[in-house]
Amino acid sequence: MRRLLEDEEAQDVGKEVIAVRRITGTAIGRRPRASVATVKRSKFNQATGATSSGLPSGARFHEEIAAAWTAGYARGGFARRLHFFQPILARHVRPGDSWVDLGCGSGVLTKELLALGASVVAVDGSPRMLAHAREQMSSEYAGQVNWIHSDVQSVDALKNGAFDGVLCSSVVEYLDRPDALLKEVARILGPGGVLVISLPPTFSAVRVFQKGIRGLMRCFGRDRFTYLSVSRLQMSPRAIDRLLQEAGFSVIRSTGFDPILPRALLRLVRPSLLIVEARKLDRS
Ligand SMILES: C[S@@+](CC[C@H](N)C(=O)[O-])C[C@H]1O[C@@H](n2cnc3c(N)ncnc32)[C@H](O)[C@@H]1O
């Protein structure tokens, strides 16, 4: 029997502790049982880039927009992004799998994993995002999803090699150390486990345009596309592949997605997002 979360995390209850739900359950492929447990806030603060509020900058930014996050998926570019993800996830998620949604936000993609029959540990650094995700989660999935408030770069509560898959959608760009994140993903995935990760490539046409507008507007004391102040990391497709290989993954497929530009144009310019599917190599 293999547990999915570490026991030790439950021991320290007091001022420095925040409540999360945790899995006390069993091996990969079996439904875990959920119960309430704790994670030390001090561990959370070890994050690279943690702010004075104790939250990593990307999580703190999303505190302010958490309430509107799910509604944003109802139409436009976010709705298209959701539809784009659905077949990708369907290719990899099997009923009974255990998945982690790293940087789950308000849980929109967590629901997709659950609908495909996986049990999910959903992790985010923004308490408000997590609160909305829990609130909006349908009761049919109670017992199949567990929430952890943590920096995604170091989720001590998750056990080594315990998961079949990890989803990390639009989170890496808020981090300073993508290699630290991939090391953590490699630690928690079992051999042959799948990672679905999305991030902006360098020279994304829409980002270049938005940055230009942002620079211009700032000359007039106006702030536009504020997310660009915290969403800073971009990598070339080749650098992403190399980083994944160094972290012990083989890339299965890499697909460009843009919420604004027509698909035909993506042959000429870089999209806003690259969605990479990768498999952890068995090095045992
Ligand atoms: C752009 S949102 C994406 C949310 C979700 N994955 C989606 O696709 O709808 C980025 C999320 O990452 C979280 N985040 C950013 N940096 C983080 C960090 N270092 N640790 C934990 N969560 C972080 C934010 O709180 C936010 O919920």
The ligand as an ORCA input file, in Angstrom:
! r2SCAN-3c Opt
* xyz 0 1
  C      -2.859     31.835    -14.442
  S      -3.453     31.025    -13.022
  C      -3.792     29.397    -13.685
  C      -4.807     28.658    -12.874
  C      -5.216     27.304    -13.456
  N      -4.099     26.411    -13.591
  C      -5.898     27.516    -14.787
  O      -5.292     27.165    -15.818
  O      -7.030     27.988    -14.779
  C      -1.954     30.748    -12.103
  C      -2.195     30.107    -10.736
  O      -0.923     29.752    -10.205
  C      -0.876     30.110     -8.832
  N       0.535     30.333     -8.492
  C       1.407     31.206     -9.070
  N       2.623     31.078     -8.518
  C       2.515     30.092     -7.575
  C       3.440     29.482     -6.676
  N       4.731     29.823     -6.635
  N       2.976     28.496     -5.874
  C       1.670     28.129     -5.893
  N       0.762     28.647     -6.737
  C       1.179     29.626     -7.562
  C      -1.739     31.339     -8.714
  O      -2.220     31.518     -7.409
  C      -2.851     31.021     -9.727
  O      -3.939     30.389     -9.123
*
